[in-house]
Amino acid sequence: MTAPAALPTADTQSLLQQAMQEHSSGHFDAAQGLYAHVLERQPEHADALHLLGVLQAQRGRHADAAVLIDRAIQAQPGEAMFHNNLGNVFVEAERFQEAERQYAIAITLDPERVDALNNLGVLFSRTQRAEDAERALLQALKLAPDFADARQNLANHYLRSGRISEAVQHCCDALIVAPRNTALRRVLGLAYSLMDRNDLAIEVYRHWLRDEPDNEIARFHLAACTGQGVPERAPDNYVAGVFDSFANSFDAKLAALEYRAPELVAQAVARRMTPAPGSLRALDAGCGTGLCGPLLAPWCKQLVGVDLSEGMLRRAAQRRLYHGLFKADLVAFLQAQPAAYELVVSADTLCYFGALESFAAAAAASLVGGGVLAFTVEAHQDTEGQPASRLQPNGRYSHRRQYVHDALAEAGFGALEFEAVVLRMEAHEPVNGWLVSAVKPQ
């Protein structure tokens, strides 16, 4: 970066180029300062306004980003890219109608703007407008058949819609162009598993590992398909990477899947406790974007969240409901908080744990006597000969009811309650689970 003393003598274009270099290198503070210098000289410099808006969006400051990019549009109204990126900001802020309008303007200004068509298709898919989503994504591919992102998004759309063979075809077509695309390989492997073609899924993951021998995602999914080398829990880097990658779209995606885990957990708490408003110290273990927060906050004088994903924690912070949010392994966090809580909840997080003993023991230690633990797990058949837990091709573990019961009892919990529930829909099929609650004896 140029020394500050030299900045006043640098020409505006040089300053902008320096800002862009710092921005692309991830040096956001330096880039922001340089964009500000450009705007001091030319307050309506369209490119500087736009890029500073993009930077603010990357920092999660969506209101500031929208104002800046709108100013860029006022300065240069015919630039389709500005409208497309303003649409992206509105999506992240969950202002979907405004996002759709900006994408439509971008496409009107430049009918071959395939990124805007792709983004519009993803928006339609997220808001359950299946036919519109398919139409926009197919139009993007008609204009740019080698556009791997659009093929990946269309494959994901077909997968969620239960159109598995079409998802496979688009993954295969896209991998011709982008043969090492991680997301495409994951979707293709999952699609083959859903087609009961485990042999083909295994081939996808083995080929992936030949290219990238240390790839945790490929190794983890291969273990799920073969049943060999299955770890006791999903690797931390795998979980953090998965959730960081779709933190901004997490809530909308789960709404489309009729996701019910936070609501179910809150119902279990209400049955087991009669807390006065603002009386509980509670931990949301694996808080994600904070979907449990609005349901728990009225009961809490202290509500703490812990998660492995920094992206998820940023979204949870925007709810302004948590008194503390921590990036940490939830078992280690619980172990470090003896007798700290009257309530511990975990909604749709223990599906990334096969073995539950360490979690159960840590949860018991973190609760005061009489404290309540409530959580969900995915379920598989609870009959003799079934494994305690099973790693599924989608990278989540399911659990046998008796095993969950035994793990909690061994940790000292009593008054165990189990309810068979549907946690969400996936590829148009219900995902069955257990809603579990237990009490730590006095």
C-alpha positions as CSV (number, residue, x, y, z in Angstrom):
1,M,0.0,0.0,0.0
2,T,1.3,3.5,-0.8
3,A,2.4,5.5,2.3
4,P,-0.3,7.9,3.5
5,A,1.9,10.9,2.8
6,A,2.0,10.1,-0.8
7,L,-1.7,9.7,-1.2
8,P,-2.6,13.4,-1.8
9,T,-0.3,13.6,-4.8
10,A,-1.5,10.3,-6.4
11,D,-4.0,10.6,-9.2
12,T,-7.6,9.4,-8.6
13,Q,-7.3,6.4,-10.9
14,S,-4.1,5.2,-9.2
15,L,-5.8,5.5,-5.8
16,L,-8.7,3.4,-7.1
17,Q,-6.3,0.8,-8.5
18,Q,-4.5,0.6,-5.1
19,A,-7.9,0.2,-3.4
20,M,-9.0,-2.6,-5.6
21,Q,-5.7,-4.4,-5.1
22,E,-6.0,-4.2,-1.3
23,H,-9.7,-5.2,-1.6
24,S,-8.9,-8.3,-3.7
25,S,-6.2,-9.2,-1.2
26,G,-8.6,-9.1,1.7
27,H,-7.1,-6.0,3.3
28,F,-10.5,-4.4,3.9
29,D,-9.4,-1.6,6.2
30,A,-6.7,-0.4,3.8
31,A,-9.1,-0.7,0.9
32,Q,-11.8,1.2,2.7
33,G,-9.4,4.0,3.5
34,L,-8.3,4.3,-0.2
35,Y,-11.8,4.3,-1.5
36,A,-12.6,7.1,1.0
37,H,-9.6,9.1,-0.4
38,V,-11.1,8.7,-3.9
39,L,-14.5,9.9,-2.7
40,E,-13.0,12.9,-0.9
41,R,-11.8,14.0,-4.3
42,Q,-14.8,12.9,-6.3
43,P,-17.8,12.3,-4.0
44,E,-19.9,10.8,-6.8
45,H,-17.2,8.6,-8.3
46,A,-19.4,5.7,-9.5
47,D,-16.8,2.9,-9.3
48,A,-15.5,3.9,-5.9
49,L,-19.0,4.1,-4.5
50,H,-19.9,0.7,-6.0
51,L,-16.8,-1.1,-4.8
52,L,-17.0,0.4,-1.3
53,G,-20.5,-0.8,-1.2
54,V,-19.4,-4.3,-2.2
55,L,-16.8,-4.2,0.5
56,Q,-19.4,-3.1,3.1
57,A,-21.6,-6.0,2.1
58,Q,-18.7,-8.4,2.5
59,R,-18.4,-7.1,6.1
60,G,-22.1,-7.7,6.7
61,R,-23.0,-4.0,6.7
62,H,-25.9,-4.3,4.3
63,A,-27.6,-1.0,5.0
64,D,-24.4,0.9,4.3
65,A,-23.7,-1.2,1.2
66,A,-27.2,-0.5,-0.2
67,V,-26.8,3.2,0.2
68,L,-23.4,3.3,-1.4
69,I,-24.4,1.1,-4.4
70,D,-27.6,3.1,-4.9
71,R,-25.4,6.3,-5.0
72,A,-23.3,4.6,-7.7
73,I,-26.4,3.9,-9.7
74,Q,-27.6,7.5,-9.4
75,A,-24.2,8.5,-10.7
76,Q,-24.1,5.9,-13.5
77,P,-27.7,4.6,-14.0
78,G,-27.0,2.5,-17.1
79,E,-24.5,0.1,-15.4
80,A,-26.1,-3.4,-15.2
81,M,-23.4,-4.7,-12.8
82,F,-24.3,-2.1,-10.2
83,H,-28.0,-3.2,-10.2
84,N,-26.9,-6.9,-10.0
85,N,-24.7,-6.3,-7.0
86,L,-27.4,-4.2,-5.3
87,G,-29.6,-7.2,-5.8
88,N,-27.1,-9.4,-4.1
89,V,-27.0,-7.0,-1.1
90,F,-30.8,-7.1,-0.8
91,V,-30.7,-10.9,-0.9
92,E,-28.3,-11.0,2.0
93,A,-30.5,-8.6,3.9
94,E,-33.5,-10.8,3.0
95,R,-35.2,-8.0,1.1
96,F,-36.2,-10.3,-1.7
97,Q,-38.7,-8.2,-3.6
98,E,-36.2,-5.4,-3.9
99,A,-33.5,-7.9,-5.0
100,E,-35.8,-9.3,-7.7
101,R,-36.4,-5.7,-9.0
102,Q,-32.7,-5.0,-9.2
103,Y,-31.9,-8.2,-11.0
104,A,-34.7,-7.5,-13.5
105,I,-33.3,-4.0,-14.2
106,A,-29.8,-5.5,-14.7
107,I,-31.2,-8.0,-17.2
108,T,-33.2,-5.3,-19.0
109,L,-30.1,-3.1,-19.3
110,D,-28.0,-6.1,-20.5
111,P,-30.1,-9.2,-21.6
112,E,-27.0,-11.3,-21.7
113,R,-26.0,-10.6,-18.1
114,V,-25.8,-14.3,-17.2
115,D,-24.7,-13.6,-13.6
116,A,-27.9,-11.6,-13.0
117,L,-30.0,-14.4,-14.5
118,N,-28.2,-16.9,-12.4
119,N,-28.8,-14.8,-9.2
120,L,-32.4,-14.3,-10.1
121,G,-32.8,-18.1,-10.6
122,V,-31.3,-18.7,-7.1
123,L,-33.6,-16.1,-5.6
124,F,-36.6,-17.8,-7.2
125,S,-35.5,-21.2,-5.9
126,R,-35.0,-19.8,-2.4
127,T,-38.5,-18.2,-2.4
128,Q,-40.1,-21.4,-3.7
129,R,-40.9,-20.2,-7.2
130,A,-39.7,-23.4,-8.8
131,E,-40.9,-22.7,-12.4
132,D,-39.4,-19.2,-12.5
133,A,-36.2,-20.5,-11.0
134,E,-35.8,-23.2,-13.7
135,R,-36.6,-20.7,-16.4
136,A,-34.0,-18.1,-15.3
137,L,-31.3,-20.7,-14.8
138,L,-32.0,-22.4,-18.2
139,Q,-31.9,-19.0,-19.9
140,A,-28.4,-18.3,-18.3
141,L,-27.2,-21.7,-19.6
142,K,-28.7,-21.0,-23.1
143,L,-26.5,-17.8,-23.2
144,A,-23.5,-19.4,-21.5
145,P,-23.5,-23.3,-21.7
146,D,-20.2,-23.5,-19.9
147,F,-21.4,-21.4,-16.9
148,A,-20.6,-23.9,-14.1
149,D,-22.2,-21.9,-11.4
150,A,-25.6,-21.9,-13.1
151,R,-25.4,-25.6,-13.8
152,Q,-24.5,-26.2,-10.1
153,N,-27.5,-24.0,-9.0
154,L,-29.8,-25.8,-11.4
155,A,-28.6,-29.2,-10.1
156,N,-29.2,-28.1,-6.5
157,H,-32.7,-26.9,-7.5
158,Y,-33.5,-30.2,-9.2
159,L,-32.1,-32.1,-6.2
160,R,-34.4,-30.2,-3.8
161,S,-37.3,-30.8,-6.1
162,G,-36.7,-34.5,-6.2
163,R,-35.7,-34.5,-9.9
164,I,-32.5,-36.5,-9.2
165,S,-31.6,-37.7,-12.6
166,E,-31.7,-34.1,-14.0
167,A,-29.5,-33.0,-11.1
168,V,-27.0,-35.7,-12.1
169,Q,-27.0,-34.7,-15.7
170,H,-26.3,-31.0,-15.0
171,C,-23.5,-31.9,-12.5
172,C,-21.9,-34.1,-15.1
173,D,-22.2,-31.4,-17.8
174,A,-20.7,-28.8,-15.4
175,L,-17.8,-31.0,-14.3
176,I,-16.6,-31.3,-17.9
177,V,-15.9,-27.5,-17.7
178,A,-15.0,-27.4,-14.0
179,P,-13.7,-30.9,-13.2
180,R,-12.4,-30.0,-9.7
181,N,-15.4,-28.0,-8.5
182,T,-16.0,-29.0,-4.9
183,A,-19.6,-28.1,-4.8
184,L,-20.5,-30.0,-8.0
185,R,-18.7,-33.1,-6.7
186,R,-20.7,-33.0,-3.5
187,V,-24.0,-32.6,-5.2
188,L,-23.2,-35.3,-7.7
189,G,-22.2,-37.8,-5.0
190,L,-25.4,-37.0,-3.0
191,A,-27.6,-37.3,-6.1
192,Y,-26.1,-40.8,-6.9
193,S,-26.8,-41.8,-3.2
194,L,-30.4,-40.7,-3.5
195,M,-30.7,-42.8,-6.7
196,D,-29.5,-45.8,-4.7
197,R,-26.3,-45.8,-6.9
198,N,-23.9,-45.9,-4.0
199,D,-21.3,-47.5,-6.3
200,L,-21.3,-44.3,-8.5
201,A,-21.2,-42.0,-5.4
202,I,-18.1,-44.0,-4.1
203,E,-16.5,-43.5,-7.5
204,V,-17.1,-39.7,-7.4
205,Y,-15.4,-39.5,-3.9
206,R,-12.5,-41.8,-4.8
207,H,-11.8,-39.8,-7.9
208,W,-11.9,-36.6,-5.9
209,L,-9.4,-38.0,-3.4
210,R,-7.1,-39.0,-6.2
211,D,-7.0,-35.3,-7.2
212,E,-7.0,-34.0,-3.6
213,P,-5.7,-36.7,-1.2
214,D,-6.1,-34.5,1.9
215,N,-9.6,-33.3,1.2
216,E,-11.7,-33.8,4.3
217,I,-15.0,-33.4,2.6
218,A,-14.3,-36.2,0.1
219,R,-12.9,-38.5,2.8
220,F,-15.9,-37.9,5.0
221,H,-18.5,-38.6,2.4
222,L,-16.6,-41.6,1.2
223,A,-16.7,-43.0,4.7
224,A,-20.5,-42.4,4.7
225,C,-20.9,-44.4,1.5
226,T,-18.6,-47.3,2.4
227,G,-19.1,-47.5,6.1
228,Q,-15.3,-47.7,6.5
229,G,-13.3,-45.3,8.6
230,V,-16.4,-43.5,9.9
231,P,-15.3,-40.9,12.5
232,E,-17.1,-40.3,15.8
233,R,-18.2,-36.9,14.6
234,A,-17.8,-34.7,11.5
235,P,-14.5,-32.9,11.3
236,D,-14.7,-29.3,12.6
237,N,-13.3,-27.8,9.4
238,Y,-15.9,-29.7,7.4
239,V,-18.8,-28.4,9.5
240,A,-17.4,-24.8,9.7
241,G,-16.9,-24.8,5.9
242,V,-20.3,-26.2,5.1
243,F,-22.1,-23.6,7.2
244,D,-19.8,-20.6,6.3
245,S,-20.6,-21.3,2.7
246,F,-24.3,-20.8,3.0
247,A,-24.7,-18.7,6.1
248,N,-26.4,-15.8,4.2
249,S,-29.0,-18.1,2.7
250,F,-29.4,-20.5,5.6
251,D,-32.7,-19.3,7.0
252,A,-34.4,-19.1,3.6
253,K,-33.3,-22.5,2.6
254,L,-34.5,-24.0,5.8
255,A,-37.9,-22.3,5.5
256,A,-38.2,-23.9,2.1
257,L,-37.6,-27.3,3.7
258,E,-40.3,-26.7,6.3
259,Y,-37.6,-26.9,9.0
260,R,-39.1,-27.3,12.5
261,A,-36.3,-28.1,14.9
262,P,-36.1,-24.8,16.8
263,E,-39.8,-24.7,17.2
264,L,-39.9,-28.3,18.5
265,V,-37.1,-27.7,21.0
266,A,-38.9,-24.6,22.3
267,Q,-42.0,-26.7,22.7
268,A,-40.1,-29.3,24.7
269,V,-38.6,-26.7,27.0
270,A,-42.1,-25.2,27.6
271,R,-43.4,-28.7,28.6
272,R,-40.5,-29.4,31.0
273,M,-40.1,-26.0,32.6
274,T,-42.3,-23.1,33.8
275,P,-39.7,-20.3,33.9
276,A,-40.6,-16.8,34.8
277,P,-39.8,-14.3,32.0
278,G,-36.1,-13.2,32.1
279,S,-35.1,-15.8,34.7
280,L,-32.9,-18.4,32.9
281,R,-29.3,-18.7,32.0
282,A,-29.4,-20.6,28.7
283,L,-26.9,-21.9,26.1
284,D,-27.9,-22.4,22.5
285,A,-25.3,-25.1,21.6
286,G,-24.8,-25.0,17.8
287,C,-26.8,-21.8,17.5
288,G,-26.3,-21.3,13.7
289,T,-28.0,-18.1,12.6
290,G,-29.9,-17.9,15.9
291,L,-33.2,-19.4,14.9
292,C,-33.8,-20.6,18.5
293,G,-33.0,-17.1,19.8
294,P,-36.5,-15.5,19.4
295,L,-38.1,-18.5,21.0
296,L,-35.8,-18.7,24.0
297,A,-35.0,-15.0,24.6
298,P,-38.2,-14.1,26.5
299,W,-37.3,-16.7,29.2
300,C,-33.7,-15.7,29.5
301,K,-31.7,-13.2,31.6
302,Q,-28.6,-14.5,29.8
303,L,-28.7,-16.3,26.4
304,V,-25.4,-17.5,25.0
305,G,-24.7,-19.1,21.6
306,V,-21.8,-21.2,20.5
307,D,-21.0,-22.4,17.0
308,L,-18.1,-23.4,14.8
309,S,-19.1,-21.2,11.9
310,E,-18.1,-17.6,12.0
311,G,-20.5,-16.8,9.2
312,M,-23.4,-18.2,11.2
313,L,-22.4,-16.3,14.3
314,R,-22.3,-13.0,12.3
315,R,-25.9,-13.7,11.2
316,A,-26.9,-14.6,14.8
317,A,-25.4,-11.3,16.1
318,Q,-27.7,-9.4,13.8
319,R,-30.7,-10.6,15.8
320,R,-29.4,-8.7,18.9
321,L,-30.9,-11.4,21.2
322,Y,-27.7,-13.1,22.5
323,H,-25.7,-11.8,25.4
324,G,-22.6,-13.6,24.1
325,L,-21.7,-15.5,20.9
326,F,-18.6,-17.7,20.8
327,K,-16.8,-19.5,18.0
328,A,-15.9,-22.8,19.6
329,D,-16.4,-26.5,19.7
330,L,-19.6,-27.0,21.7
331,V,-18.3,-29.9,23.8
332,A,-15.2,-28.0,24.8
333,F,-17.3,-24.9,25.5
334,L,-19.7,-26.9,27.7
335,Q,-16.8,-28.5,29.6
336,A,-15.4,-25.0,30.4
337,Q,-18.7,-23.8,31.8
338,P,-19.5,-25.9,35.0
339,A,-22.9,-25.4,36.6
340,A,-23.4,-22.3,34.4
341,Y,-26.9,-22.8,33.0
342,E,-30.4,-23.8,33.8
343,L,-31.1,-24.7,30.2
344,V,-29.0,-26.1,27.3
345,V,-30.6,-26.6,23.9
346,S,-29.3,-27.9,20.6
347,A,-31.5,-27.9,17.5
348,D,-30.3,-29.9,14.5
349,T,-26.6,-29.8,15.6
350,L,-26.0,-33.3,17.0
351,C,-26.6,-34.7,13.5
352,Y,-22.9,-33.9,13.1
353,F,-22.0,-36.2,16.0
354,G,-22.0,-39.9,15.8
355,A,-20.9,-40.6,19.4
356,L,-23.0,-38.6,21.9
357,E,-21.3,-39.6,25.2
358,S,-18.9,-36.6,25.4
359,F,-21.7,-34.2,24.6
360,A,-24.1,-35.7,27.2
361,A,-21.4,-35.6,29.9
362,A,-20.4,-32.0,29.1
363,A,-24.0,-30.9,29.0
364,A,-24.7,-32.5,32.4
365,A,-21.6,-30.8,33.9
366,S,-22.7,-27.4,32.5
367,L,-26.2,-27.6,34.0
368,V,-27.2,-26.8,37.6
369,G,-29.2,-29.4,39.5
370,G,-32.8,-29.4,38.0
371,G,-31.5,-27.9,34.8
372,V,-33.0,-29.1,31.5
373,L,-31.4,-30.4,28.3
374,A,-33.5,-30.3,25.1
375,F,-32.3,-31.3,21.6
376,T,-33.1,-33.0,18.3
377,V,-31.3,-35.8,16.5
378,E,-32.1,-37.6,13.2
379,A,-33.5,-41.1,13.7
380,H,-33.1,-44.5,12.1
381,Q,-34.9,-47.7,12.9
382,D,-34.7,-48.6,16.6
383,T,-34.5,-52.4,16.3
384,E,-32.1,-55.1,17.4
385,G,-29.0,-55.2,15.3
386,Q,-29.2,-51.5,14.2
387,P,-26.0,-49.5,14.8
388,A,-26.0,-46.9,17.6
389,S,-25.5,-44.2,14.9
390,R,-25.1,-44.2,11.2
391,L,-23.3,-41.7,9.0
392,Q,-25.6,-41.0,6.0
393,P,-24.5,-40.0,2.5
394,N,-25.6,-36.4,3.1
395,G,-22.9,-36.1,5.8
396,R,-25.3,-36.2,8.8
397,Y,-25.6,-38.9,11.5
398,S,-28.8,-40.6,12.5
399,H,-29.2,-42.2,15.9
400,R,-31.0,-45.2,17.4
401,R,-33.4,-44.1,20.2
402,Q,-32.1,-46.6,22.7
403,Y,-28.5,-45.4,22.2
404,V,-29.5,-41.8,22.8
405,H,-31.3,-42.9,26.0
406,D,-28.3,-44.9,27.2
407,A,-25.9,-42.0,26.6
408,L,-28.0,-39.6,28.6
409,A,-28.6,-42.0,31.4
410,E,-24.9,-42.8,31.6
411,A,-24.2,-39.0,32.0
412,G,-26.6,-38.9,34.9
413,F,-29.7,-37.4,33.3
414,G,-33.1,-38.5,34.5
415,A,-36.8,-37.9,33.5
416,L,-35.9,-38.7,29.8
417,E,-38.6,-38.0,27.2
418,F,-38.6,-38.9,23.5
419,E,-41.0,-37.8,20.8
420,A,-40.9,-39.0,17.2
421,V,-41.0,-35.9,15.0
422,V,-40.5,-34.8,11.4
423,L,-37.6,-32.3,11.4
424,R,-37.8,-31.1,7.8
425,M,-38.4,-32.2,4.2
426,E,-35.5,-33.2,2.0
427,A,-35.9,-34.1,-1.7
428,H,-39.6,-34.1,-1.0
429,E,-39.2,-36.8,1.7
430,P,-39.7,-36.3,5.5
431,V,-36.6,-36.4,7.7
432,N,-37.6,-38.3,10.8
433,G,-36.0,-37.5,14.2
434,W,-36.2,-37.6,17.9
435,L,-37.1,-34.6,20.1
436,V,-35.4,-35.4,23.3
437,S,-35.5,-33.7,26.7
438,A,-34.0,-34.6,30.1
439,V,-33.4,-33.2,33.5
440,K,-30.2,-33.2,35.6
441,P,-31.2,-34.4,39.1
442,Q,-30.9,-32.0,42.0
